[in-house]
């Protein structure tokens, strides 16, 4: 991590300082906002084209709001975050930090940008913890220096026999997997973390609620409030513009629909079925500049990777192409796996091209919806969204209007009439969840690097976290 230049050095260089600059003045004098974070799908990680994650996008937007560059560094262990902010090694920490009384004695928190609940997490098939007493005598492990540990320490007043371990080396993912695999009885997680990781550890369940409403906010040094006031203006701005909602939807919008059976089946089929078709997905995806795991996720949603699949309406093959679509893209044999996968890749690429004016990742979500329900009906949903004064290029807005395509008072206003509008929304959510799982499985298996998309698209959803230092200009 690049160290701050001493304040007096800056003052001498500019020959204008009669006293130490405020935190905001320091940011502007340096020309960069220095942010500490941790690595996870809910904060920051390295994707196909570089850094991504909700905290990264929010911090990048804040730096742009201030007119400076962003330097974002990740700590190796979560418990290192607040001490570094306290001693001025960063201008702020952005890591999904829960606002607590004890932390507020060490740092100053900015405005809340997300609200979560906090639960004890247990494994399906074991006793659900419903009270603090249910934790007594169990193997409970949480992240060291976390709000989870702080809350459990508070609960020891009513349950003195409660014992838990603070693990300084583990992250939430490791502990949730440990519960899933019966290595520990319980851990604690925020609702946003649980929603992401339950697709990767399908046996976990939320038990005793420890907090119904926890605010997540950035942490600043207890020095002055100049930078916090700018953060308040920024959060208010992105709230009103809808940008905050778009960012949160990008990372959490697909997690609300959890398919326990489908998730377990995918994990099983990853080893049993996918090896026969993986080279085909890789070749077809490379031809269109797409991550092969996204293409494989589409194929799984369509047919469960069954080359002989046939629907009641006559669509067939791994990618479930209609006869009309197959003719359009030149597929001669829809049940031939290689032809079907190549044809599906060609078709999704064509759909993306039709939404070229829309930025990623929304462009991909619209293309997936069109793959499912047809381009015309997607355009109808966008028109209904636009009529309501909302952004028709934002999936988070259009998604809420698809269901109107099945209601007469709405679809009669469209060009193409009725459509089962709930289907494309569920379709996109499922594909995004399957993609997340495939990314996790492939990286867990081989430690491979993320592929670089050939067409310059933005990365999609969850990927493995890796350490890196980011320097990005505003």
Order of alpha helices (4+ residues) and beta strands (2+ residues): alpha-alpha-beta-beta-beta-alpha-beta-alpha-beta-alpha-beta-beta-beta-alpha-beta-alpha-beta-alpha-beta-beta-alpha-alpha-alpha-alpha-alpha-alpha-alpha-alpha-alpha-alpha-alpha-alpha-beta
